[in-house]
């Protein structure tokens, strides 16, 4: 890639991001409206980003999905848990540049129907306004907040699952790595490539997650987009270069000075000692996705370690197969979500 293609002025990145955000919001919003089954009601809350380089008040939006109060009864809770239910934290996709916590309403509703969860979609701060590592630090903040205030949301903190789509899968796994480097004694972590360690708010417990759901995740930034595209069975199925270039330059501008192997950026190639600490993992890859190979490499590493990992490949589909177009979810989407929640149910038993 030429040097000129590695730079776009900030105003150009922001303009492109806003254009993509508008288009994506229209498409996903329409699909969510048409596919809604009325099995949930939602409310919005704003929380602080309490970790890392750009801490701030009320900057992370949470879309909280629950059973409608009109149909919620004590019989819908599981035995021995009172009114507390499993929690599902969802990090949306969108190349770290577009999307919001309301993108995955269908997934959230299915989790409510099949796992009786309280589902939370997280709107982490986006690039280019907030480049690496701000989004992942915000996601860690969201997990810490939900775990330590679980009962407020009707959640059993010991039954908390984290899910992520695409970029959100990257953030989910990266956030788990950060949590696994925090010391129970000092609540402080020294992160490779960062001048300062992370400190969680005083009095907060370090979350213990029951499992990770990673759906066509981005896991390895050390491999170029060109190489990822060349390795596809059909390179024409790759995401448009104009889109991926905008995403990459926005989230990880060269001037940041971080290494691409930083496990907060490339969590799939994190050191073995971090992978050994992971909770059970369920991963979905798509046959014609440029991210498929790195997803399968990650699965292979976990299997060789004897870790609890379940995976599935969606044949004949490309990246984001569960998002519009079409405006109604494909039948394969419902089947895969059901498989995923079947795996997650085993984690909770």
C-alpha positions in Angstrom: 0.0 0.0 0.0 1.5 3.4 -1.0 2.3 6.0 1.6 -0.4 8.4 0.3 -3.1 5.7 0.8 -2.1 5.5 4.4 -3.3 9.0 5.2 -6.5 11.0 4.9 -7.0 14.3 6.6 -9.1 14.2 9.8 -11.9 16.3 8.2 -12.2 13.7 5.3 -12.3 10.8 7.7 -15.0 12.5 9.8 -17.1 13.4 6.7 -16.9 9.8 5.4 -17.8 8.4 8.8 -20.9 10.6 9.1 -22.0 9.5 5.6 -21.6 5.8 6.4 -23.3 6.3 9.8 -26.4 7.8 8.2 -26.7 5.0 5.6 -26.1 2.2 8.1 -28.6 3.7 10.6 -31.3 3.8 8.0 -30.8 0.2 6.9 -30.4 -1.4 10.3 -33.2 0.7 11.8 -35.6 -0.4 9.1 -34.7 -4.1 9.6 -35.0 -3.8 13.4 -38.5 -2.2 13.0 -39.7 -4.9 10.6 -38.2 -7.9 12.5 -39.3 -6.8 16.0 -41.4 -9.5 17.7 -42.6 -7.4 20.6 -40.9 -9.7 23.1 -38.9 -6.9 24.8 -39.2 -3.4 26.0 -36.2 -1.1 26.3 -34.9 1.9 28.1 -31.8 4.0 27.7 -29.1 4.9 30.3 -25.8 6.8 30.0 -22.7 5.7 32.1 -19.2 7.0 32.6 -16.0 5.8 30.8 -13.8 5.1 33.9 -10.8 3.5 32.3 -7.8 4.7 30.3 -6.7 7.7 28.3 -10.0 9.5 27.8 -12.2 9.1 30.8 -15.4 11.1 30.8 -18.9 11.4 32.3 -22.0 10.1 30.7 -20.5 9.2 27.3 -21.5 5.5 26.9 -25.1 4.8 26.0 -26.7 1.6 27.1 -29.8 0.3 25.4 -31.3 -2.1 28.0 -33.8 -4.8 26.7 -36.0 -6.7 29.1 -39.2 -8.7 29.0 -42.3 -6.5 28.9 -43.5 -6.0 32.4 -46.9 -7.0 31.3 -45.7 -10.6 30.6 -43.0 -10.9 33.2 -43.8 -13.2 36.0 -41.8 -14.9 38.7 -42.2 -18.2 36.7 -40.0 -16.7 34.0 -37.0 -16.7 36.3 -34.9 -19.8 36.9 -35.1 -21.8 40.1 -33.1 -20.4 43.0 -32.4 -17.0 41.5 -35.4 -15.0 42.7 -35.9 -12.2 40.3 -32.3 -12.1 39.0 -31.7 -13.3 35.4 -28.7 -13.8 33.1 -27.2 -10.7 31.6 -26.0 -10.3 28.0 -23.7 -7.4 27.1 -23.6 -6.8 23.3 -20.9 -4.8 21.5 -22.1 -3.8 18.0 -20.1 -4.0 14.8 -19.3 -1.3 12.3 -15.5 -1.1 11.9 -15.2 1.0 15.1 -16.7 3.9 13.1 -20.4 3.3 12.6 -23.2 1.6 14.5 -24.9 1.8 17.9 -26.1 -0.3 20.8 -29.5 -0.6 19.2 -28.2 -2.3 16.1 -28.7 -5.9 17.4 -32.2 -5.7 18.6 -33.1 -9.0 16.9 -30.2 -10.8 18.6 -31.2 -9.2 22.0 -34.8 -10.3 21.6 -33.8 -13.8 20.7 -31.6 -14.0 23.8 -34.6 -12.8 25.9 -36.9 -15.5 24.3 -34.4 -18.3 24.5 -32.2 -17.5 27.6 -34.5 -15.2 29.6 -31.8 -12.6 29.7 -31.6 -8.9 30.4 -29.7 -7.7 27.2 -27.7 -4.5 27.1 -26.5 -3.0 23.8 -23.5 -0.7 24.4 -22.9 2.4 22.3 -19.1 2.8 22.8 -17.5 6.0 21.5 -16.6 5.8 17.9 -13.6 6.6 15.7 -12.3 8.8 14.1 -13.3 11.1 17.0 -12.2 8.4 19.4 -9.5 6.2 18.0 -7.8 3.2 19.6 -7.7 2.4 22.5 -10.7 4.6 23.6 -13.5 2.2 22.4 -12.1 -0.9 24.1 -11.4 1.1 27.3 -15.1 2.2 27.2 -16.2 -1.4 26.7 -14.2 -2.5 29.7 -15.9 0.3 31.7 -19.3 -0.9 30.6 -18.6 -4.5 31.7 -17.3 -3.3 35.1 -20.3 -1.1 35.5 -22.8 -3.8 34.7 -21.1 -6.4 36.8 -20.9 -4.2 39.9 -24.5 -2.8 39.5 -26.0 -6.0 38.2 -28.9 -6.3 40.7 -30.0 -2.8 39.8 -30.8 -4.2 36.3 -32.3 -7.4 37.6 -29.1 -9.4 36.6 -27.3 -12.1 38.4 -23.7 -10.9 38.1 -22.5 -14.5 38.2 -24.5 -15.2 34.9 -23.0 -12.5 32.7 -22.2 -13.2 29.1 -20.4 -10.8 26.6 -21.1 -10.8 22.9 -19.7 -8.9 20.0 -20.2 -8.6 16.2 -17.3 -7.9 13.9 -15.5 -4.9 15.5 -17.6 -5.6 18.5 -16.2 -9.1 18.7 -12.7 -7.6 18.7 -13.7 -5.3 21.6 -15.4 -8.1 23.5 -12.3 -10.3 23.4 -9.9 -7.4 23.9 -11.9 -6.2 26.9 -11.8 -9.8 28.4 -8.0 -9.8 28.0 -7.7 -6.5 29.9 -10.0 -7.8 32.7 -7.8 -10.9 32.9 -4.7 -8.8 33.4 -6.2 -6.8 36.3 -4.9 -8.0 39.7 -7.5 -8.8 42.3 -5.2 -7.2 44.9 -4.2 -4.0 43.3 -6.9 -3.7 40.5 -4.1 -2.3 38.4 -2.7 -3.7 35.1 0.4 -2.7 33.2 -0.6 -3.0 29.5 2.1 -3.6 26.8 2.5 -0.5 24.7 0.9 1.9 27.2 2.7 4.2 29.5 0.3 3.7 32.4 -1.6 0.8 33.8 -5.4 0.6 34.1 -7.0 1.1 37.5 -10.7 0.4 38.0 -12.8 2.5 40.3 -12.2 2.0 44.0 -14.5 -0.6 45.6 -15.4 -2.2 42.3 -15.0 -6.0 41.8 -13.2 -7.4 38.7 -15.9 -9.0 36.6 -16.0 -12.8 36.1 -17.6 -13.5 32.7 -19.4 -16.8 32.0 -18.7 -16.9 28.3 -17.8 -14.9 25.1 -19.9 -14.9 21.9 -17.9 -13.7 18.9 -19.7 -13.3 15.6 -17.5 -12.8 12.6 -14.9 -11.0 14.8 -11.9 -8.9 13.7 -9.0 -10.5 15.6 -5.7 -9.8 13.9 -4.5 -6.4 12.7 -1.0 -7.6 11.8 -2.4 -9.0 8.5 -3.1 -6.4 5.8 -6.5 -6.1 4.3 -5.0 -6.9 0.9 -3.7 -10.3 2.2 -7.0 -11.0 3.9 -8.8 -10.3 0.6 -6.4 -12.5 -1.5 -7.1 -15.4 0.9 -10.8 -15.4 0.2 -12.4 -18.1 -2.0 -14.0 -15.2 -3.9 -12.3 -11.9 -3.4 -15.3 -10.1 -4.9 -17.2 -10.9 -1.7 -14.9 -8.7 0.4 -16.1 -5.5 2.0 -15.5 -2.4 -0.3 -12.0 -1.0 0.0 -13.4 2.5 0.4 -15.2 1.3 3.6 -12.4 -0.7 5.1 -9.8 2.0 4.4 -12.0 4.6 6.2 -12.5 2.2 9.1 -8.8 1.3 9.5 -7.4 4.9 9.2 -10.1 6.2 11.6 -9.5 3.6 14.3 -5.8 3.1 14.1 -4.1 6.1 12.6 -0.4 5.6 12.1 0.6 8.5 14.3 -0.8 6.7 17.4 2.5 4.8 17.6 1.0 1.5 19.0 2.2 -1.9 17.8 -0.4 -3.8 15.6 0.3 -6.9 17.7 -1.0 -5.1 20.9 -3.5 -7.5 22.4 -6.1 -4.8 22.7 -6.0 -4.4 18.9 -5.2 -7.9 17.8 -6.8 -10.0 20.6 -6.7 -13.2 18.6 -2.9 -13.3 18.6 -2.6 -12.4 22.3 0.0 -14.4 24.3 -0.9 -17.9 25.4 -1.0 -16.9 29.0 -4.0 -14.6 28.2 -5.8 -17.2 26.1 -5.5 -19.7 28.9 -7.5 -17.4 31.2 -10.4 -17.0 28.8 -13.9 -18.2 29.7 -15.8 -20.5 27.2 -16.0 -19.1 23.7 -18.6 -19.5 21.0 -17.5 -18.1 17.6 -19.3 -17.8 14.2 -17.4 -17.2 11.0 -18.7 -16.7 7.4 -17.3 -18.6 4.4 -16.8 -15.6 2.2 -15.5 -13.2 4.9 -12.0 -11.8 4.9 -12.0 -12.2 8.7 -12.7 -16.0 8.4 -9.1 -17.1 8.5 -8.1 -15.2 11.6 -11.2 -16.5 13.3 -10.3 -20.1 12.5 -6.7 -19.5 13.6 -8.1 -18.3 16.9 -10.3 -21.4 17.2 -7.3 -23.6 16.4 -5.2 -22.0 19.2 -8.0 -22.5 21.7 -8.5 -26.1 20.7 -4.8 -26.9 21.0 -4.9 -25.5 24.5 -7.9 -27.7 25.4 -10.1 -24.6 26.0 -13.9 -24.7 25.8 -14.7 -23.4 22.3 -17.6 -24.0 20.0 -17.7 -22.7 16.5 -19.7 -22.7 13.3 -19.2 -21.6 9.7 -22.0 -20.0 7.8 -21.6 -21.5 4.3 -22.1 -19.3 1.2 -22.3 -16.1 3.2 -20.1 -13.1 3.6 -19.3 -10.6 6.4 -22.3 -9.2 8.2 -24.7 -11.8 6.7 -27.2 -11.2 9.5 -27.4 -7.5 8.7 -29.3 -5.7 5.9 -29.8 -6.1 3.0 -32.3 -7.9 3.1 -34.6 -6.0 5.4 -35.9 -9.2 7.0 -33.3 -11.5 8.7 -32.6 -14.7 6.7 -33.7 -18.0 8.0 -30.0 -18.9 8.6 -29.7 -16.0 11.0 -32.4 -17.4 13.3 -30.9 -20.9 13.1 -27.4 -19.6 14.0 -28.7 -17.4 16.9 -30.5 -20.5 18.3 -27.3 -22.5 18.1 -25.4 -19.8 19.9 -27.9 -19.5 22.7 -28.0 -23.3 23.0 -24.2 -23.1 23.7 -24.7 -20.2 26.1 -27.4 -22.1 28.0 -24.8 -24.8 28.8 -22.5 -22.1 30.3 -25.3 -21.0 32.6 -26.2 -24.5 33.9 
